[in-house]
Amino acid sequence: METQQKQPFSIKKYWPLFALILVAVFAAFALLHHSGLALQSWMHYFMGIFLCIFALLKLFHPQQFADGFQMYDLIAMKSRAYALVYPLIELALGLGYLSFIWPFAVYVVTIIILGIGAIGVIKALIKGLDLRCACMGTVLDVPLSTVTLTEDLGMVVMALLLLL
């Protein structure tokens, strides 16, 4: 029986993720230009753009996204319906950030959903599972890794900062 070895970190594998993050960063700065360069506004724009882009990638192939997501997300493991609805939750959060509507609820839901996601990623990494990150749907192939964990935790930290 052949075992798979973990692949070493390669910027080529993660380039699509980094490219999308960079697009969100620069788009947020572009939107911020007219609003006085407030850090809180930038975080809203960045998180909104980021979440909308990633939701869109998941919505291209929702069944396949759900298959991958159920491999490591704690709630999705127990509920296929949650795995299928997750891209819509992410899209709603993204639109909430961009519109500045119900910010308290948006922050709290972000902290809960992405915090639970981070715990699932941590558990998968500790087990040494060689999984594809469902974060970018099936459109782009990125391994589940500390980069994925950093992404989830980064969003949780920004939501916490906005909450405070």
Number of C-alpha atoms within 10 A of each C-alpha: 3 4 5 8 9 11 8 6 10 8 10 10 13 17 13 16 21 14 11 15 19 14 16 21 18 12 16 22 19 13 14 20 11 8 11 9 12 10 12 13 20 22 22 24 27 27 27 24 24 23 25 23 20 21 24 17 20 26 22 15 13 19 16 16 24 26 17 20 27 20 18 25 25 17 17 22 17 11 13 16 11 17 22 21 14 21 25 17 17 24 22 17 24 26 20 21 25 21 13 15 12 10 17 14 13 19 22 15 17 24 21 12 17 21 19 18 22 24 17 22 26 19 15 18 17 9 9 12 17 15 18 19 22 27 24 22 26 22 16 17 16 22 19 20 21 13 15 21 19 13 17 22 19 16 21 23 15 18 24 14 12 17 14 8
